[in-house]
Amino acid sequence: MAVVGVDFGTLNCTISQAKRGSIETVLNEASKRQTPALVSFQGKERFMGVAAVSLTKSNYKNTIVELKRFIGKNWSDPQVQADIKRCPNANAFSEQEGDRIGITVAYNDDKLVLSPEDVCGMMINSLKSTAEFANEGRNVADIVFSVPSFWQDRQRRAFLDAAKIGNVNVLGLINDGTATALSYGIWKSASNQFSVDEAEYVMFVDVGYAAMQVTIAAFYQGRLQIVASAADENLGGRDIDWILCEHFAEEFKKKHGGNVMENAKAVIKLRDACNKAKSTLTPEGVAFANVNVEFLLNETDFNTKLEIETFDELIQPLVDRVADPIERAMEMSGLSIDKIKSVEIVGGTTRVRAIKRRISEVMNLDKEALNFGLSTTLNADEATSRGCALRCAILSPAFRVKEFIISDTVTQPIKLEWDAAAAPAEEPEDDEAAAAAADDAEDASSAAGKNDITILPQGTETPKTRRVTFRRGQPFEVRALYADEKDENKTDLAVFKVSGMPATVSDGSVPRIRVDFRQDEFGLFKVSAAKFMEPLEDESKTEGEDAAKDGEAKDGEAKEGEADKPKKKKFKAVSLQVESLFSKALSSSDVDNAAAREQEFAQQDRLLRETAETRNKLEEYVYQFRDKISGALREFGTDDERSTLSAALDAAEAWIYDEGYDETKEAYSNKLKDLMGMGNKFVDRSDESEGRPAAIAKFQEKIGELLKVANSEDPKYDHIEEEERKKVRDACADAETWFKEVSEKQAGMNTYEDPVLRVADINAKIRDLELTCNPIVNKRKPAPKAKPAEEKKSEEKEAASAENMSTEGGEAEAEGDADADPEAKDQDNGMDVD
């Protein structure tokens, strides 16, 4: 199973994969590291990513770009309207029921209205297929996606809906800046470059295609804490391209007349040229870039030059806006500039010199240094996706990663409001149960009559759970919304309906309702628990009066002392019902229906691909075989066979480009099968003619090997009985007889006739010979027979007797010599004899 991280961008998507000890970027079908975020419809087919690039001009009305800008948003959003105006297929967008966005495309001879979640789901499914293809078809088990830090709850939930539509299991969502910081810090932490107690602060500035995000991270050994995050949602590379496009459109109008901005195809061409010019001016030392567009409008070419001074002047309003998110992030962090150890830049637009220069100025860096004193240790295009893959590896059970704690920060304050009929909440109880139930607790209203509270102020560490205690004896609603400190720019987040509590409790008081609100690891806000705190009666009151008196008699003094202590009131938590109504575009049933439809689309895509492949095979067979029967295979067919097959090939070619142009996979397959039935005769005869000599040589070699053993007088074959030798000789003789008969028949045949001596038959004869003869010729020579035990014992006894006899004979000889010469013996002893 693959563990994958995806940076789902406005212009491009990047896929990274966690592997043992490293993170690798996944290449798409075109062997590129970035996949365009495009979805196009043409006829019955859908094209995603690289396959859709060629259709952005020719089929722009049915090609959807900048998918990410519309997901989770309402039609009435001013930013949505501004983004639609820049889209080549602006007329395809429409308002749907419930202030939703609809995108109309022509598909399968019909009009199809899609939501942004539908389109993103298609792209996500395509990215999953790319990752699976790179892993040789292995299933992608878990994926972590990066999302902009400024995305609100509605957009995050919409993206999760899109992932569900695309049949992808999302293990987590992570903010772009957090993912970038993770890819920067986890390796340094692994090599112990951070302190356990003292933070190292690093600023990450990400200027991408559509937005600028600034993140300040505090690194500790084994821990990452995001302390500040700020963004400009409309400051990116596309905004630079648009300024250049408007500038050159005006220049074209002055030179040639005609309004380029009113022609969608002309705008696409001009924006591409502007993007190339911007990239050309990126390196230091480049003074100008040529802008050349053929047939821009009214068949008129456009050729001009963009100098670096003009470029910088045109984009200066955008460059000036770079300072704002940086300054807001610094203010949110509470740090001074000297506390920032380094400023890391990522995102394609940070390559623009004017952008880098402005970042350096705001952070008081050395503008004379390389890259204006900015750090470029990270891959500008892949750092975020690599961080996503690392986060996925941390969360996935398929990987074991050294512990690295990650905590983010609340970038947009979340406020709670409730009906004024709700009694003011009281201070939370300071007991073990409350501490275990939540990370923190919050008093909903310390002042009488207040009915709102900022539950998660900006800069709060997240994930976070906070508790609010209400006094209510009937169902009530709590409204969550985004609101800044001035209580302006309110955006609805969700409505939580709490019910199931009693009207009163046993002591007649209004019930206490504890509600735990949580922002989780996905950045989603929800109610994690709602409980009615039911007071428990004092069990001592139920005891018998006599028992109480006995207790007083025995422990009078102790009881008297305990009476002075206030008794702590006990409660039992009873879970309540919570209905969560989130501000999201699609309902659960809408998502399920969209997911089912996406599966149908995907199945049709597969069928269309397979049909196209089968059609291509048929077409290839027609062209190749027509050449073969007049060339290499000519001698292996009769004139009539060649004529019949040639006519069939011509008819198939005409059918392919006429009535069979849009046929089914089965029809192409059947047509190919019929042609191959005729053509296989030629191929079979050719293969037999080519393979027969080698098969004959192998047959004869086998006969020779077997007869050599059967007729051998070598002692090493003495163990083979004559009857077995005869069996081998007979088998070889029968095989030779068969071979002689069919060889004589084959010798008199032409190459265009079906052979009687076939390679398969020769190989079968060889196998028969091996089955019959190999057990004989490979028979092992038996080991020498062992002597019987009695015979062996007798031989050992005889050998022992012979040895004894030899010893006794020596002694007797020595005694005989001494008796024969006694005088010599006496002489030797030095004695005289009288």
N, C-alpha and C positions, 0 to 999 in steps of 0.2 A: 504494500500500500504506500502511496506517495503522500508526502506532507508538503503542502504548497502554500505560498503566499502570493497575493496578487495586488498590485498597485493599479486600481481601476481609474485611469485618468480621463480627462475630458477629450484629449486628442489621441493618446495611445495607452495601451495596457501593457504591463510588464509582469511576467510570471517568474518567480524564483522557487527553487525547491531545496528543501533541507536534505542533506545527505550526511553520512558519517564524517564528522569533522570539518564540514564545509557547507557553503551555500552556493548553488549553481543557478545560473539564469537559463530558463527553458527557451529553446528556439522554436519558432513556429514553422509551419509547413514550407515557408519560403526561406528558412534558415536565418531569420532575422530575430533580433533580441526584443524588438518592440512590435506589438500588434495594434494596428489602427482600431479605434473604437467606432466602428462603422457597421451598419446593418442595411442591406439593400435587398429589394424585391424585384424580380424580373420574371415575368411569365409565371411558371409554376415553381420557380426556384427561389431560395433565399441565399444570400451571400453575406458572410460575416468576416470582419477583419481584413486580412490581405486580399482575399478574393473580391472584396467590395471596392477596393481602391480604384480600379479601372472604371467603375460605374459612377463615380462621384460626379463626373462631367456628362457622360452620355445618358445616364439614368438618374439625374439629380432629383427629379420629382419623387422618386421612390427610394431614395437613399437618405437615411436618417443619421445626422451627425450630432456631435456634442450631447450625447444621450444623458450624461451625468448632470447637465445643467437643469434638466426638467423633472428629474425624479423626486417624488414627494412634495411637489409644489402645486399651488392652485393657479387656475387660469387667470384670476384677477391680480396675481402678484405682478407689480410693475416690472420687476426684474425679468420675469418670464416673457412679458411682452417685448422688452428690449432685446432679449436673446433670440426670440422668434424672428424679429425683423432682420437679423443678421444671417438667418438660415437660408440656403438656396431654395429649399422647399417650404417657404413660409406659408404658402397657401394650403399646405397639407395639415396645418395645425388648426384645431377648432375647440370650442368650449363644449364640454360634455356635462351631463347631469351632476349636480353636486359640486360645481366649480372645478371640475376635473379637466385635465388636458387630454385631448384626443389627437392622434396622428393618423391620417388616412393615407393608405397606400393601395396600389393596384396589385393584386395577388391572385393568381389562378383564375384569371378572367372575372374577377370580382373586386369590389371595394371592401377593404378591411380596415376597421378602425381599431387602433392599438393605443394602449396607455404607455407612458414612459417606462413603467415597471415591466410591461410585456417586452418591450424592445431591449431593455437592460437584461432581462432574463434570457433572451435569445443570445445576447453577447456573452453572458456569463456561461451559458451552456457550451458555447463555442470555445471559450477559454479552457473549460474543463476538458473538452475533447482534445485540445492542443496539448495539455499537460499529460493526458492519458496516452496520446500518441508518442510523446517523448519518452514515456515509461513503458513502451512496448505493449500497450494495451492494459497495463495494470490499473486497477481502480484508484481514483483519487479519493482517499478517505476523508481528509480534512483540509479545509481551506480557511485562511485568515485574509480578510480584505482590509485595505486601508481606506479611510474616508476622511474628508476634510474636517478639521477640528471645529469649524464653525457650523457644521451640519447640526440641525436640531433633531429632536426626537422623531418628528414626523418623517424626515428624510432618511434617518437610520432605519426606521421600521419599513419604509418603502423599499429600501435597498435589500433588506432581509426578505421581503416579499418577492423581489425580483430574483434573489438567489433560490428561493423555493420554487419559483416558476421554472428556473433553469436547472432544477434537480441537483442542487449542490448543497452539501452539508457545510454550513458555516460554523466553524469552531470559534470564531471571534471576529469582532471589528476592532480596529485600532486606528487612532488618529494618525494622519500622515506624519506630523512632526514627531510623535511618539515612536513610530516605526523607524524613522530616520535616526532618532537618538539611540534606539535599541541597537541598530546595526553599527553605530559608532562605538557604543560603550561596552557591549557584552564581551567583545574580544579583549578590550583593555582590562576589563575586570577579571577575565580568565587569567591574564598574565600579571595580576596584582598591581596594576598601575594606579589604583585609586586608594584613598584613605577610608578607613572604617567609619571615622567620626567626622572628618572635615570634608565638606562638599567641594567638588570641582564643577564650576558653572560653565556651560557651553551654550552658545546661541546658535540655533539652526535657522537659516533663512532660506525658504523654499519659494522660488518664483517660477511657477509652471506656466502652462498654456493659458489658464483662465483665472488663476488666483494667486495671491501672495500670502504665505503663512510664516509667522515667526514663532519659534518655540524656544524657551529657555529651560534647560534641563540641569538638574543637580545630580552628579554622579557620586556614589559611594561604592565601596567594595561590596559587590553582590546586590546592588540596589540602584534603581533609576527613579528619580522623582521629578515629574514635570512641575515646574513652579510658575510658569506663565505661558500664555499663548494668545496671540492676536493675529488678525487677518484682514486683508482687503479682498473681498470676493470678486472684484472686477479689475484686477491689476495683474495682467499676464501677457504672454506672447501674442495671443490673439488680438488683444487691444492694440499692440504695436502694429500688427499686420493691418488692422482696420484703419488706423490713422494713415499709414502709408498708402493703403488702397484708395482712400478718399483723396489724398494728395495727388496721386497719379491719375485718378479719374478726372480730376479737375484739369490737370495738364493735358490729358487726351482731348477733353472737351474744347480747350482753347486751340489745340493744334488741328483737330480733325472734325470737331463737332460731334454731337451724340453724347448721351448720358450713359456711361458704363454702369453706373449703380442701379439702373433700372433693368439691366439684363442679367439674369441669374448666371448664365454660363460665362459671360464676360467677367463677372465679379469673381467667380471661381478661378478663372485663369489668372486674373490680376492678383488675387490674394496669394496664389501659389508663387507667382513671380516676386511678390513683396517678401514672402517668407524666405525665399532663396537669397534675396538681396540682404535681408537682415542677417542671415547666417554668414554671408560673405564678409560682412563688415565686422563680424565678431572678433577675429584675431587681431592682436595688436599690430599696428603698422599698416593695415589696409586702409587706403584713403578713399576708395570709391567702389561702387558695384554697378555693373551694367544690368539694366532691366529690359528684357526683350520678350515680347509676347506676339506670337503670330496670330493674325486674324482675330484681334481682340474684339472688334466690333465693326459690323458692316464690311467684313473682309479687309479690314485695315490693320496693318501691323503697327505695333507700338514699340518704339525703341527710345530709351532714355538712359540717364546716368544718375545714380544717387550717391552724393558725396557724404562723407562721414559728418561734416559740419551740419549739413542739411538734415541728416538723419537725427543727430543729437538735438537739433532745434525742434524738429517735429515731435519727438517723443518726450520733450522736457516736461510737459504737464503730467505725464505718467511717472516720470522719474521723481518729480517733486513729491508724489504721493507715497514713495517708498519709505519715507521717514516716519509716517504716522503709525503703522503697525509696529515698527521697531520701538518707538517711544512708548506706545501703550503697553507693550510687553515688558519693557524695562520698569515702567511705573507699577505694573501689576506685581512684578517680582520683588520690588522694593530694594533692588540692588543698584549699586553704582557701576558705571562702565568699567572701572578698574577691576571689578570682581569677576568679569567675564574673561575666562582664560583664552578662549578662541571663538571666532565666528566662522562656522561652517556654512558653505553655500551649496545648495542642490537645486535641481530643476533646470530645464533647458534655457529659460529666459535669463538666468543668472550669468549666462555667457556674454550677454550684451554689456559692452564696456561701460556705458553710462549708468547702468543699473549697479554694477559692481562698484563704480566710483562713488555713487551716492550712498550705498551701504557703508562703505569705508568712512565717508565723511561723518555720517551719523554716529558711528561707533568710535570716532577719533583714532582711526588706524593710520598707519604709515602709507600714504598714497603713492609713495615712490617705490615701495616694496613690490615684489612679485604679486600679481593679482590684487594690488592695492592693499596688501596686508591681510586679505581674507584667506581662510584655509580651504583647501580643495582636496582633502584626503579621502572624501567619499565619492563614489560614482554618482554623478549628478542625475543620471537617468534611472539607476537601478537601486539606489540606497534604500528607498522606501519599500520596494518589493522584497528586498533582502531582509529588512526588518520584519516584514509580515511573515516571511518563512521562518525566521527565528522565533517569533511569537507563537507560530503554529507548532513548532517543535517543542516549545516549552509546555504548551497546553495539551499536546497529543500524547496519548499513552504509548504510541508507537516509538517514541524517542525518550531517551534519558538524558536530560540536560542539567548541568550544574545549576543549583538554585540561583535565580536572578529575579528579584522582586521589582515589579513595575507598578507605579501609581501615577495617575494622571491628575489633571486639575479641571475644575469647573470653569469654562470660558464664558458661559452665559448664565446669569443668575436665574434661579427658578423660584417662583413665588407661589404660595397657596392662598386661596380665598375660599370662604365658606359663607353660608347664609347667616345673616345677623341673628336669626332665631336661635342659633347654637349658643349655648352658654359659654362664657370665656373658659378656656382651658386652665388647668391648675399646674403647678410645678410638678415635674415628673418625680416619681418616687426614687429615692436613692437606695435601691436594694440590689441584691445579687441577680435576681431574675431580670430586672430592667437592664442591668449592665450586660448580661449575657444575650439579651434579645436584640440589642442595637449597639452600633459603634458609638453613637452619640445620642443625646436627647435634646429636645427643643421645646420650650414653652410656647404654645400657640399664641397666647395673649397674656402678657403680664399686666396689661392695662384693661380695665373693664370696658366692654363695648367694642374692642378691636376684633376684626374678623379677617385678618390677613397676616401673613408673615413670609419673609424670605427664607425659605427652608434650606436652600443651597446658595449661599452668596458666591460671587465670583472669587476664584482662587481657592475654593474649598477642595481638599484632597478627595479624589474619587478613585475607586468605588467607595460609596458612603451610604450608611443607613442612618436616618434621623427619625425620632419618634415625636409625635404630637398627641397630647391627651385632650380629648373633648368631653364635655358633659352633655350627653344627649339621651333622651328616652324615646326617640323615634328615628326612622331612617333619615339620613342627611347626605348632602353632596359636598365634595371638596373639589374645587377647580384648581388645576395646576396650569401655570402659564410662564412664559419667558417675559421678563421685564427688567429693564435696567434700573440703576439707582434712582433715576428721576421718575420712575414709574411711567416711562414712555415706551413707545414701540412694543406694546404688548402683543404676544402671539400665543394663542391657545395651544396647550400641550395635551391635556387630558381632563376628563371629569371622572371622579371616583365616587360611586354610590355605595354607601355603607348601610347595611340593614341587618336585622336579626336580633337586635338588642331588646330587653324588656322595657316597659314604660317607666317602671320604678324598681328599686331594689328593696330588700327586706326592711331596711331601716327607714324607708320612705324617701331617700335621697335620689337625685338624678344619677343614672348610671354613668360610670367612668368608661370611656372608650379610648383605647390606645391604638393608634394607627402608625405603623412603621413605613416610612417612605424611603425608597432606595434608588440611587442611580448606580447601575451595575457596570460590569466590565465592557459591555457593548455601548455604554453611554446612554442607555435607555432608562427612563424614569418610570417607576411603578410603585404600587403598594405591595410590600412583601408580606404584610400581616396586619389584620385588624382584629382586636380582641376586646371583649367586654370583661371588665375586672369585677367579678362577683365576690362581694365580701363574705367571709366565712364566719359563722357564729362561734363564740367562745365556748370551747368544749367543757370548760370547768363548770359552766352554769348547768350542765346536764347531769352533773354528778349528784348523788344522794345527799340529803341534808346531814345525815348521820356521818357519812364519810367525810363530809366537810368539817364537821365538828371534831371528829377524831384527828383529822389532819391539823386542825388548829391546836388541839391539845398537845400533840406530839411535837409540832414544829412551830410553836407559838412565836418564838422570837424570830425565826427565819421568815415566817409568813408575814410578820409585822414589818420586817425589813423589805420584803418583796413588794408589799403593798405601796411603798413609796415610789417604786419604779413604774413609769408609764408603759403599758402593754402595747406592743406593736400590732397594728391591725393586719390581718392576713386576708389575701384575696386568691381566688381561683380564676385563671384566664380561660375564657370561653371564646372560641373562634367565631367570627362573624362573617357574613357574606359580603363580598366586595365585587361590584360590577365596574370594570374599567372600560371607559369609552375614550379611545385614543383618537387624536386628530390625525387621521391617515386617509389616504386616497382610496384604498381598496379594502373591501371587507374580506373576511375569511373565505366566504363562498366564492367571491371574485377571484381570489388567489388560487383556490383549488381548480376552478374552471379554467383559468389561464394556464395553470401547470398541465392540466390534461390536454389542452389545445396545443401547448408547446411540444408535448410528447407526440402528438399527431403530426405536427409540422416536422419534427425531427425524423419520424418514421418515413414521411414522404420525401424528405431530403435524402435519406439513405437509399430509398427506392429509386429516386431520380439519378443519384450517383451510380448505382449499380446498373440502371438502364443505359446510361451514357457509356459506361465502361463496356457493356455487352455490345452496344451499337458500334463502338470504336473497334472492338475485336472483330466484328463482322466486316467492317469496312477495311480493316487491315488485312484480313484473310483474302478478301476479293482482290486487292491490289497485289499482294505478295504472290498468290497462287497463279494469278494470270501470267506473271513473269516466269514462274517456275515451270509451268507446263510447256512453255515455249523455249525453255532453256535447260536447266539442270535435270528436270524430270521428264523431258520430252521422250526419251527412249523407253520410258517405263509405262507407256500407255499407247493404245492403238489410235489410229486416226479418228475412229468413231468416238472413242472415249475422250480424246482431247477436244473434239468438236462439241460433244455434249456438255462437258464441263465448262468449256469456254462460254458457251451460250448461257449456261446457268449462272456463271459469274457476272456476265453482262446484265442479265435480268435482275440479279440481286443488287447490282450497283444502281440500276435505274430505279428499283423499288425503294432503296435507301433514301434517295434524294427526291422521291415523289410521294407516293401514298404512304410509304413506310417511314417518313421523316419523323413522325411523332408517335411511333408505335410503342407497344409495351415491351418490357424486358423479356417476357416469354416469347413474343413474336420474333424478336431479334435472335434469341437463343435457338428457337426452332429452325430459323433460316440458316443459321450457322451450322447447326447439326446436320441439316440436309446437304449443305455444300461439303462439309467435312466427310460425309459418307461417301461422296463421289471422289473426293480428292485423296482420301486415305489410301485408296488402291495404289496410286502413284507413289505415295510416301512409303507404303509398306514394301512394295517391290524394290524401291531404291534402298531402303534400310536393309533388306535381305541381301541384296547384291553386295552391299558394302560390308556387312557384318559376317557374311558366310566364310570368306577365307580365314579369318581369325578363328572362327568356331571350328572349322575343319582342322586347322593346325593344332588346336587344343585337344580335339578328339584323338588325333593320331598320336600326339604326345602322351596322352593318358594310356592308349593301347600299348605303346612301347614300354612305358613304366611298369605296367602290370605283367606283361610277358617276360620282361627282364627278370623279375622276381620269380615267376612261375618256372622259368627254364634255367635258373641259376644253380650252379653246383658249389657256390660259396658256402663254407661251413656255417656261416651265421644264419643260413636259411635251412639248415638240416632239420630243424624242428617242424618244418612244414611238411605234412604228409603228402604222399603222391596223389592221393584222392583229392586233396584240397588244391594241389597244383593243377590237376586235370579240370577242376571246376573253374579255375581262373582262365585256363586256356580255352575252355568251351565258351565261356561268357565273352571273351574277346573275339573268338571266331564268329559267334552269332552277331556281334556288333559290326564286325567287318563285313560280313555278308550283307547285312541291312544297308550299310553305308555304300557298298559297291552297287547294289541295285538302284538306290535312289540317286546316286551320283551319276550313273549312266543315263537315267531319265532326265535329270537336271541338265546334263551336258547338251542334250538335244533340244532344249527349250530356248525361246527368245526372252529378252529382258522384259518385254511388255506382257508376258504371261505370268500367271500366279505360280510361284515356285513350289516344287514338291520337296525339295531339300531345304528345310527352314532352320534358321538359327535356333529357334526354340526346341525343335525336335533333336538337333545335335546335342544341345545342352542337356536335354532330358536323358539321352542315351548315356552321356557322361555320368550323370547322377545315378543312373541304374547300375552302371559298372562300379561306381564307387560303393554303392550300397551292398553289392554282391561280393566284390573282391577286397575292399579295404579291410574288413575284419580278418581276412586271411593273410594278405601281404604285410599287414601291420601287426601281425600276431607276435607276441613277445616270446623270446626263447626261454624255455623253462630253466630254473635254477638247478644245479647238481643235487642228486638225491642224497639225503642224510643217511648214514649207516645205522643199522638197528642198534638198540641199547646193549643187548647181550653180546653182540659181536664186538662192539666198542669196548665193553668191559673185559672181554677175553684178551683183546689185543693189549690193553693196559696191563693185565696180569702177566702176560708173556714178557713184555718189556721190562717189568719189574724183576722177574726171575732171571733174565739174562744179565741184568745189572748186578745182582747178588753173586751170581756164578763168577763173574769177572773179578769181583773183589776177593773171594775166597781163593781163587787160583793164584793171585799175587802173594797172598800170605803164605801159602804152602811152598811156593818157590823160594821165598826168603828163608823159611825154616830148613828146607833141604840144603841150601848152601851152607848154612851154619853147621849142620851135622857133618857135612863132608869134610870140613877143615877145622877140627877142634883146637888144633895147636895154634892155628892163626888166631883163634879167638883168645887163647891164653896169652899169646904174645901181645896181643893188643891190650890185654889187661895189665901188662908189665909184671907177670908172675913167672918164676923159674920152676921147672919140673925135674925131680930126682929120677 
